[in-house]
Amino acid sequence: MGQSDVSYRAGILSGLRRGVSTGLVGVLLLCAGCSTLPPGGPAATGAPAAGRDVPYTFEVPRRSTPFTPAQEVVRQQATSAVEADIDGYLARYLESTTTRRDAAGRLQAPGTCDIVAAMHRGPLLISADEMRDLFPQYAESAATRSQHAVSVHEAVTAMAAELYRRALLVRDPRDINIVLFTAGGVASGKTTAIESLADARDANQHAQIIYDGTMGSLERSREKIRKAMDAGKLVGVVYVYTPIERSVVWLVERAVETGRVVPAEATADSHWHAQQTFLSLVDEFAGDASVSFLLIDNSGERAQRVPPQTMHDWLYADDSRFVDEDAFTRYTKTLIREQLQRMNASGRLLPETEQAFDADE
């Protein structure tokens, strides 16, 4: 690759970060065409979901978060089960995400337990939220979803990290070779916003791996990106910004409808830190042509693409209403309580759902 190619590629990426019309997937695919790395990087070609010859013992890291006695029981059951059968859990997750049914529930295409076969069908989605449904203690009802979302959190987070590790070992069967991260605070409407914009939707469709999350931790986010780069992948980060006031409405509505709850403090933490993580990553990888960023403003009636640096204008850390993160957390909790009161007045709110929002207090 000549010097002119390098300059051309860097120029397009620079334009992307300023928010001009070049699509994210177009930039990344251009990078793929210019890359000196072989398709799929230096990895092997066919690691199955079972991950044969994994050279280490899989373990679920334990947190110090307090649990109720009932939650502690489910926590131990989930972590022990995953540690004893990580291959089986990942296989069941892959099968669940690749099975296709029509609107009437009729089977259109059976799922697959194999990572390579899943990638042949399209992007491999890695979502800890989707993995929760593998645990009957959580998935049984709206009430158990509210009660035990925190109970299975450690298990599904570790499962997602392990699937990502294995996926990076796989040569992309479609030769796309792109890892896409979705980012943004809890209940930002990421899926809907991304689907509403052509370049973001194309990026989703033209990825080898999609890692769905908030990117609330700079250290962990940087590590995931570095691992992708070390595996010879190109990286895209799509951040969806939604004001906390709007996110809380969606958060509580989702909890009432499905039982899925993210505690109030964790919600505030995700919004506060995801913004700063995104800007830090934009600055850190500004000179690296293999990493691109896209920011979506989801604060209005229609989602729209804006320059990544616009995030500076939305930082809660610079909002005059908040002295610090604790003040923002108190504000978020107030918003959630007010929305819960509205739902309670309508008679739709389960006690377990209401209690789950205060699980971290």
N, C-alpha and C positions, 0 to 999 in steps of 0.2 A: 504494500500500500504506500503510495507516494505521499510527499508532504502536502500536495494540493488536496488529496483526498482527506487527509487528517483535518486540514483547515476547513474544508467544506462541511465535513461532518460536525465539527465543533461549532461552526456558524449556525447550522440548523438547530442544534441543541440550544444554543444561546437564544435563538429566536423563540424556541418553545418555552423557555423559562420567562421570556418577556410576554408570553401570551399571544403570539401571533398565530397565523392560521395553520401552520404545519401540525398535522395530527401526531399524537404520541406514538401510535403504532407505526406510522410512516417513518418517524425518526429512528425508532428502535430497529425496524426492519432494514433501514438504510445502514445502520451500524452493523447489523448482522451481515449484510452484503460486503462491508468493508473489513470485517474482522479477520484477523490473521489466525484466530482460533478455529479448530475444526468444529462442525456443527455439534452442539451438545457438549462442547468443552472436552476436557480430558477424561470424562467419566466413562464407565462401562455402558454397555448397550442394553442390558436386559434384566435389571434387578426386579424380581417380583415383589408383591406386597409383603410376602412372608419374610423377605430380607434374609435369605440364607447367609450363613457365615458372618453374621453381625459380630464384630470383634469386641464387643463389650456387653455388659449387663445393663439392660434397660431398667431405669428406676424413675419413680415419680417424686420429684422434689416436694417436700412438705413445707407448708407455710406456718406461721405462728398465729394466723387468724383465729379468733375464738369461735367456737361452734356450740350449738345446743347439743344436748346428749343425742337427740335423734339425728341431727346432722352429722355428728361425729361417727355414728354407726355407719351411715351411708358413705361418708368420706372414706372410712377404712375399707368398706366393701368395694368401693369403686377403685381405689388406688391398688388394693391387693389384686383385684381381678385383672386390671390392666397390666400390672407387672407380671402376672402369671401367664398372660396370653396376649401380649401386645400384637403378635402377628394376626391372631384371630380378630381382634378388635379393629385393626387397620383394614383387614380384608372385608369385614362387615361394613365398615364406613365407606370404602370404595364401592362396594356393591350398591349401597343405598344411594350414593350420589350419581351413579351411572345408570341405574334402572330408569327407564322412561315409560310413563303411562299417559294416556290421553285424559281429557277432562272428566270422563266417566270412570276413570280408574282402571281401564283395561290396559293390560301389558302391551307396550309397543316394542320395547327392546329390553332384553334381560341385562342385568348389571354384570360387571366384571370385578373380580377380586385382585386383578393384576395391575400394577402401576403402568406398565408399558401399554397394555391394552386400553387402559383408561385414557392415557395420553393420545392414543390413536384417535379416540372419539372427540377430543377437544381438550381445553385446558383442565389441568388437575386442580380442583378446588380444595384448599386446605382451610377448614373453618372449624374452630373449636366449638362454636355455638351449634353447628350441625352435629357434631360428635356427641353432644349431651344426650341426644335421643337414643343412643345405644344403651343407655342405662335405664332399665324399667323403673328403678326407684325414683328417678327423676321424671320420666316421660308418662307415667301412669295417668296423671290428671293435671288440670290447671293448678290445683292446690299443691301437688307434689313438685310441679315445676317451680312454683314460687318458693317453696320451702327448701328444695335441694339443688337449686342452681349453684349455690356456693359450695355445696357438699361435693359435687363432681368437678368443680373448677380445676383443681390441681390435676386430676386425671386427664381431662380433655386438653388442657394446656400442654401437658407432657406428650400426649398422643400427637397433637398437631406438630410439635417440634420434631418428634421422631419421624413422622411422615415426610416432613420437609427435608430432613437429613437424608432419608432414603431416596426421595424424589430427585435430589441434586446429584445422585449417583447415576441417574438414568440419562442416556443420550436421547434427546428429543426425537421421537419417531417422525414428527412432522417437520423437523429441522427449523423450528421457529426460535427456540433457544432463548426465550424471554421469561423472566420472573416478574410478575406484577404484584405489587403490594397495594391493598386498599387501606386508607387511613382516615381518621377523623373520630371525634368523640362519640360515645355511645348514643345510639338512636339518632344519628345524623341523617338517616334516609339514604345511606350510601348506595344500596342496590338500585333504588328507583332513580336517583340522580345520575348515576353512571349510565344506566340504560337509556336515559333521556337525551344524552349527548352522543353524537355520532362518533367522534374520535375516542371518547372514553369507552363507548360500547365496542368499538373495533379493537381497542387495546385489550379489553376483556376477552374477546373472541380469538385474538391472535397472540395468546400467551401459552407457554408450556405449563407454567405453574401460576396459580393465583393464590396468594396468601391473604386471607381476609382478617382484618383486625383493626385496632385503633392506632397503633404505633405510639402508644402513650409513654413508652420507655425509650429514651435515646440510646442507652447502652444496648438493649436487646434489639432495637431496630437496626442500629449500625451493624451489630453482629450478623443479623439475617442478611443484610445487603452484602456485607463482606463475604459471607459464605457463598452467596450466589455468584459473586464476581470471581472468587477463587475456583468455582466450578466451571468457569468460562461462560457464565450467563450474562446477558444484558438485563438491566433492571429498570423498571418503571414504577413510580410511586404516584398513585392517584389519591389526592386528599379531598374529602368533601367537608366543606365548612357549613355548619348550621348553627345559628345562635342558640345558646343554652335554653332560652325561653321557649323556642320552638321545639327543640329536642325533647324537653321534659314532657310536653304534651304528647308527642309520639311515644315516648318511653312508657308513660302511664297507660296510654291507650293500648299499646302492645301487651303490657303486663295484664291488663284486665281481660283482653281477648284470648291470650295464649297461656298466661301464667308465667311467662318468662320475665324475670326481674333481674335488674342490675342494681345493687344497693346504692343509696343516695351518694354516699361518700365516694364510691368507686366511679359513679357517673361523673361527678365533679372532677375527680382526679383525671379521668380520661380526656375531658374537654380541656382542662388547664394545661396538661403536659403534652398532648398531641400537637397543639399549635407550635409550641417551642421546639419539639422534636422535629417537626416538618421543616421549620426555618433553619435549624441547625444542620439538618441533612442537606438542604439546598445549598447552604454555604460550604459545607464540607466537601461535597462532590461537584462543586461548580466547574472545576476544570477537568472532570472525568467524562469522556464522551460515551461511556457505557452506562451511565445512570441519567435518567430523565424524570422530570417532575411535572405533574399537572394538578392545578388547583381548581376545584369547582365550588362556586358560590351557590349554596342551596338556601339562601335566606329569603328569596322572593317567590313569586308565583311559579317561575320557571328557573330551573338550574341553568347556570351559565358558567362558561370557562373564563377565568381571569388570570392575570400574571401571578405566579407564586409569591412574589414579593408583596402582593396585596395583603397577605397574612399579617404583615406588620400592623396594618390598620385595625385588625380584629383581635389583637392579643388581649386576653383578659388581664394579663399582668400589667397592662398600661391603661386599663379602664379606671377612670377616676372613682367609680363606685366601690372598687375593691382595694383595700390596703395591701392584702396579700392573698395567698391561696386559701387560708382559713376563712377569710371573709367571703371569697367566691364559693367555697363549700357551704357556708351557712346560707348564702343566697340560693344556691341550688336546692338545698334541703327545704327551704321555705317554698320555693316554686313547686317542688314535688308534693309537699304536704297540702298545698292549696289545690293542686290537681287531684290528689287522692280524695280530698273532701268533696269535690265536685262529683267524682265517680261514686263515692259512698252515698251521696244524696240521691243518685240515680238508682241505687240498689244493685249495682253491678259488681261491686268490689268484694272480693273474697277476703276474709280476715288474714289468711295465710299470705296473700299478696301484699296487703298493707304492712304486715309485720316484716316481710322480706326486705322492704325498702330501708328499714332501720337495722338490718342485720349487722352492719359494721359499727354500731354505736354501743 
